[in-house]
Structure formats: structure tokens, C-alpha cells
Amino acid sequence: MAWTNYHCHSDFCDGTESPTAMVEAAIGRGLLALGLSSHAPLPFARPWCLGRGRDPSALERYKAEIEGLRGRFGGLIDVHAGLEVDYIPGLMGPADEAFAGFDYRIGAVHFVGLTREGLPWQMDDSPDSFKIGLDELYGGDIRALVEAYFAALREMVVLERPDLVAHIDLVKKFNRGSRFFHEGAAWYRELVDGALMAVADSGLILELNTGGISRGWTEEGYPGPWALRRCRELGIPLTLSSDCHRAADLDFGFAQAAGALAAAGYEELMVLEAGLWRPAGFDCRGLARRPRALAA
């Protein structure tokens, strides 16, 4: 029994270690598969994406690096070339042809609204910048901000159809202790539910992401326990990922997350094998090595 992780970052973007170091660490931890998923290039400068938003050749260099690792370590672990692609309406999304040719694309929303300079606003940068954006862009109306986030998320799911949907409730990242809103509020849960229904209707795979816990921002994964139960009711298939930026967190909180999944009624997680996503059984120790064949 062992785990897979299809959402992790290296020093090609905002991770701290090389892809080689990440793969070697994954082998040391006994992972069955590792998907490197650097942040795709953006049409403006950001220090955390491939090429920092300035070097378009970074995408091909990254892909070639992962392909080399696949050949080098293929007998020890399945290595996948993934990409985390932001959806920014009118600018970019996971379905863009520029991001074709990867094993899978993770769709994510990190930007909502526009700054005074006319640039997309990154809402998950820091608690202070979140508060500034909330006040300056949304007049302090947290509900308006959260609605904008989930509107973009639903639009991405329906129009772009990524292979995986990342941290669906990322907007709660800085909300520990209900700093900005109550996550039990009916309006908030309705927005989460609407996003989950869009994922279910589109037949997409959602990740349970432990990255917020490992970095100390949240006490639960993305999504949390009540949303996981709703995912199960809707029949949404899941993967388990740590969204790690260092090798030490490759499987952070997976045993705890497996417990939450089991409590929600899940018995299988999705794994990538020979280019196809297939369900595999799991328990708190990891995944069954052989995924169950999909029905014809």
C-alpha cells in the first residue's frame, strides 16, 4: 500500500527543490506515482509561475525535464508531466492550446477582479493583501468577493474542463477562526454546493488537497468534511494531493485525509495509469496497487 500525488511544485515555479529531488524523495517515501504540476506561464510577471511570466521557453524546458525523469526513474515510480493552469477569463485557461501535450492539466482559480492598474488580482497571496483587495476591489463586501471566486470556478469547470479541479474552496485560505466569514453560513455553503454540482455535471475529477494544512493556513483540506460528504452524494471522483512545494510534504496529512474520505463514504480514489484515470481502493496506509478496471 502506498500513495500517489499529482499536485506538487518544484523550483521550476515556486517550489524549493528540483524535479529530480522531488522524484527521488517520492521514491524514498514509497509513492506509486508522482505528478509534477508547475504553475503554467501567465501573461504578466509573477515570481511563482514557469518563466516568471517572462520566458515562454520555460514551458518546453520544464516538459523536457519531466520526460527525462520519466525515462530515468520509470522502473521505480510513475512520473507524470502535469501543469497547474490558472483560469483568468479573457486571458487564459486550462483548455488553451499552448498547454496541450501534458499528461494532465489541473484547473485553478487564483485571480478574481482587477487591480487599479488593470491587472488580475491574486486573492491568495497573503492575509494582508486579501484584506486590501477585499476593501479596495469589493468595498469590504466579502460575499461579493466569494461570489466572484465561485463564479469564475464554475465557469472554468464548464468551459475549460480540466482533467483535475484544484483546491475548490481556496477562497477560505485566510479565513481561519472565521476571520472574514462563517463557513457554515447558508449563502457560503450554497456557493460551494453550486461549484460541486458544476464539477459533477461536467464529469470532472476533484482533488482533496492538504496544502492549506501543511502550510498552517487551514485546519482542514480543500474541500472540508461537509463538502466531502456532498461530493460523495454527487458521485464526484477524487484524487488526494498535498500541493507540496517541498519534498518533506509530499504525502503530508494523507492518513488523516484518508480518514475524512472514508467518513464521507469514499472507498476509491482516482489514479492515472497508461494515460487513463482509474479508480483504486484505499485505506489509511495508501492505495491498492492495481486500480479497478472501469466498466465498459
Secondary structure, DSSP 8 states (H G I E B T S, - for coil): -B-EEEEE--TTTT-SS-HHHHHHHHHHTT-SEEEEEEE---SS--TTSGGGGT-TTHHHHHHHHHHHHHHHHTTTSEEEEEEEEE-BTTTB-TT-GGGTTSSEEEEE--EEEE-TTS-EEETTS-HHHHHHHHHHHHTT-HHHHHHHHHHHHHHHHHHH--SEE--TTGGGTT-GGGSS--TTSHHHHHHHHHHHHHHHHHT-EEEEE-HHHHTTS-SS-BS-HHHHHHHHHHT--EEEE--BSSGGGTTTTHHHHHHHHHHTT--EEEEEETTEEEEEEEETTEE-SS------
